[in-house]
């Protein structure tokens, strides 16, 4: 196979937001894992990717004709504090590829070396965090949750200094695009300084064409763009909440315009149900706790609205009124998505009785620190007459009687309640083994979470909660 066709659309259309850059050459690159189904979806030859030229592409040292690798510029609020210039400190957008379904998708690298946005960092990544992103992003994809995806992880042969000296790696990531709220924040910041809305309008038009084309038909396409992004993010966060996913670093530069989940740094899955669950070692105040995620997303969207106000209306008051109206609709839309998802998880139809039962179950889960994923697996079994697992004992007896009286659809529950998620202790065990050079546990875990709804024999340990000694689990961003 010849080199794949990559275009440099973003680099060409937005030179103001792109710094041409070259990845650092890894001393001894070695492919650790390749996502062959994704490669096929992108029209890439997996066998070629495994060869020297392919590994060169996956590390940024082989640049196909037509590509122009760039570090993207953006701003963002990090833990509520505005940083006027962030940008890709250790990432490169290699270019865009058209997949087999005709969709335009970004191919980018993470951990390919310092760029002009590195802000004192080394621009590198290590094997463990890159495999974490690979594992969890693919698990999210299998769960049906919009997400960036991982094409490969390549060990670089370079030692990287973190808390200790660790083996380096580069992740190849595929996204609908890497446009984020922070992209608009940087452009709006420049527009306020110059009074020129040209770049802001161009970026908004690009976002509409790339992600929300129906907005182009609206009376004001920019208002429609904001409404579409709010809708996509309301749906996305509801899906996170329904599987117990905690993103961990919901900064505005990690909030996509496409509605995909991006950046799997300190993420993890909640086990014992608790809205205050936090895993990130740097989230001391719990800003990004599990239960705060919908409100944080609304806050992030308010920051997005601020960037678009000049495009909403020349009258500032009218523009603000439009933005507030859409923002006020966010939580009802989120609750609509979440409520529909919860009804499906409990196998119930919409009713006051069902809503009351769901609220009561949530309270019982929280009061008794019940494992969130295991509860729904046990509930399906209870619907078939087998009460056991986390439902054993008498905590749920009265509740189960009322639930059965509503005639739950147990088969429908099986289609939405995963048996297998990336359990935190299993992820850590797999990553620890991988850091020692043993990739078998990573491969096994990836195989399990790639089919989260199909029960398979011999996988009981993958469905079981973490042992008690694993409590207090903390994650790190990997930089």
Secondary structure, 3 states (H helix, E strand, C coil): CCCCCCECHHHHHCHHHEEECCCCCCCCCEEEEECHHHHHHCCCCHHHHHCHHHHHHHHCCCCCCCCCCEEECCCEEECCEEECCCCCCCEEEEEEEECCCCCEEEEEEECECCCCCCCCCCCEEEHHHHHHHHHHHHHHHHCCCCECEEEEEEEEEEEEECCCEEEEEEEEEEECCCCEHHHHHHHHHHHHHHCCCHHHHHHHHHHHHHHCHHHHHCCCHHHHHHHHHHHHHHHHHHHHHHHCEECCCCCHHHCECCCCECCCCCCEECCECCCCCCCECCCCCCCCCHHHHHHHHHHHHHHHHHHHHHHHCCCHHHHHHHHHHHHHHHHHHHHHHHHHHHHHHHCCCCCHHHHHHHHHHHHHHHHCCCEHHHHHHHHHHHHCCCCCHHHCCCCCHHHHHHHHHCCCCHHHHHHHCCCCCCCHHHHHHHHHHHHCCCCHHHHHHHHHHCCCCCCCCCCHHHHCCCCHHHCCCCECCCC
